[in-house]
């Protein structure tokens, strides 16, 4: 149960962060510089685009996780409600959150580049 729940979440977190940072950067350099939007406004728009795309990507990430060959647990409902199974699922979600935060940290520091040049009046 642990890996069955963990792997799709890590894949989704990777794509979510990648899209959020790329979209935010593109919005900041292309639209934000023209319309004089703040960095936070550009980041919020990038996050919105990432969330919308993430809804569509969720199914693909799950298919990729299934193609990796991870076993799918075939548990009856009584076992799915068992405390140990619920703890494994919650632990995988917690680990996913930490992985998501770490991936966000790595993306932000690896993808760091010079700030966008703003148009300045003379």
C-alpha positions, -999 to 999 in steps of 0.1 A, spaced: 0 0 0 28 23 9 46 23 -26 13 20 -44 3 54 -30 37 70 -29 49 67 -65 20 85 -82 22 113 -57 59 118 -63 54 118 -100 26 143 -97 46 165 -74 75 166 -99 52 176 -128 33 201 -106 65 219 -95 80 218 -129 49 234 -145 45 259 -117 80 272 -120 82 272 -158 47 289 -161 55 315 -134 88 323 -150 73 326 -185 45 348 -171 70 370 -153 93 375 -182 67 378 -210 35 392 -195 46 405 -161 73 427 -175 49 442 -200 20 447 -176 41 455 -146 28 426 -125 45 418 -93 65 386 -89 39 372 -65 12 378 -90 31 360 -117 38 331 -92 1 329 -84 -8 328 -121 18 301 -126 4 281 -97 -31 284 -112 -19 271 -145 0 243 -128 -31 233 -108 -53 233 -139 -28 212 -159 -23 189 -128 -60 179 -130 -54 166 -165 -20 150 -156 -33 130 -127 -46 102 -148 -14 100 -169 8 98 -138 -12 69 -124 -10 51 -157 28 56 -157 30 43 -121 10 12 -131 34 6 -161 63 6 -137 52 -27 -126 45 -19 -90 21 -45 -75 -15 -33 -70 -28 -44 -36 -60 -64 -39 -74 -59 -5 -110 -63 6 -127 -33 22 -123 -47 57 -85 -47 53 -85 -13 36 -101 0 68 -76 -16 90 -55 7 112 -21 -5 98 -32 -1 62 -45 35 70 -12 43 87 8 31 56 -14 52 33 -10 83 56 28 77 59 31 76 21 11 108 18 34 124 44 65 113 26 50 126 -6 46 160 10 82 161 21 93 150 -13 71 176 -29 87 203 -7 122 191 -15 115 189 -52 102 225 -50 134 235 -32 156 218 -58 137 232 -88 139 268 -74 177 266 -68 186 247 -100 164 268 -122 176 300 -107 185 326 -133 189 364 -137 158 384 -128 137 396 -157 147 430 -171 120 454 -164 112 483 -188 125 515 -172 115 550 -183 144 574 -188 
